[in-house]
Structures are given as structure tokens and as C-alpha cells.
Amino acid sequence: MNKKAAIFACRFTGWVGILLSLLFWQIYGPVGLVIGWIGSMLWFGLAWYFQRSIDAQ
């Protein structure tokens, strides 16, 4: 697996998740916003993990 591509994909998905959390906010209220943020943070965390594994090499 190309880790740089995985990092890009995770970060891109994180930003899309943040945008979707705004939609969830309109549909589900504050709970939807928080759930969207948590989902986005998981993607950003995965990108950070991959980046750290590249830097360690």
C-alpha cells in the first residue's frame, strides 16, 4: 500500500466528514454535529498514524 496515498485519502475523507457533519447538524441537531466531528477525527487520527509510521522509517 502506498502510505502517502493513504494519508491523502484519510485527510480528504476527514474534510468531507467535517462538511457532512454540518449537514448532520441541520438534520439531527447538535448530536449529529458531534458524531460527525468524532468520525472526522478518527480519519485524521488514522492519517496521523500513517504519517508517523513513515517518519519513523
C-alpha positions as CSV (number, residue, x, y, z in Angstrom):
1,M,0.0,0.0,0.0
2,N,1.3,3.4,-0.9
3,K,1.2,5.2,2.5
4,K,1.3,8.7,1.1
5,A,-1.8,8.0,-0.9
6,A,-3.4,6.5,2.2
7,I,-2.6,9.7,4.2
8,F,-4.1,11.9,1.4
9,A,-7.2,9.7,1.3
10,C,-7.7,9.8,5.1
11,R,-7.2,13.6,5.3
12,F,-9.6,14.1,2.3
13,T,-12.2,11.9,3.9
14,G,-11.7,13.7,7.2
15,W,-12.5,17.1,5.5
16,V,-15.5,15.6,3.7
17,G,-16.7,14.3,7.1
18,I,-16.4,17.7,8.6
19,L,-18.6,19.1,5.8
20,L,-21.1,16.3,6.2
21,S,-21.2,17.0,9.9
22,L,-22.7,20.4,9.1
23,L,-25.4,18.6,7.2
24,F,-25.9,16.2,10.1
25,W,-26.2,19.3,12.3
26,Q,-29.1,20.5,10.2
27,I,-30.8,17.1,10.2
28,Y,-30.1,15.7,13.7
29,G,-29.1,18.7,15.7
30,P,-26.1,19.1,17.9
31,V,-25.8,15.3,18.4
32,G,-25.3,14.9,14.6
33,L,-22.6,17.6,14.6
34,V,-20.6,15.9,17.4
35,I,-20.9,12.5,15.8
36,G,-19.7,13.9,12.5
37,W,-16.7,15.5,14.3
38,I,-15.9,12.3,16.0
39,G,-15.9,10.4,12.8
40,S,-13.7,13.0,11.1
41,M,-11.2,12.9,14.0
42,L,-10.9,9.1,13.5
43,W,-9.9,9.7,9.9
44,F,-7.4,12.4,10.8
45,G,-6.1,10.2,13.6
46,L,-5.5,7.4,11.0
47,A,-3.7,9.8,8.7
48,W,-1.5,10.9,11.7
49,Y,-0.7,7.3,12.5
50,F,0.3,6.6,8.9
51,Q,2.4,9.8,8.8
52,R,4.1,8.8,12.0
53,S,5.0,5.4,10.6
54,I,6.6,7.0,7.5
55,D,8.6,9.4,9.7
56,A,9.9,6.6,11.8
57,Q,11.4,4.8,8.9
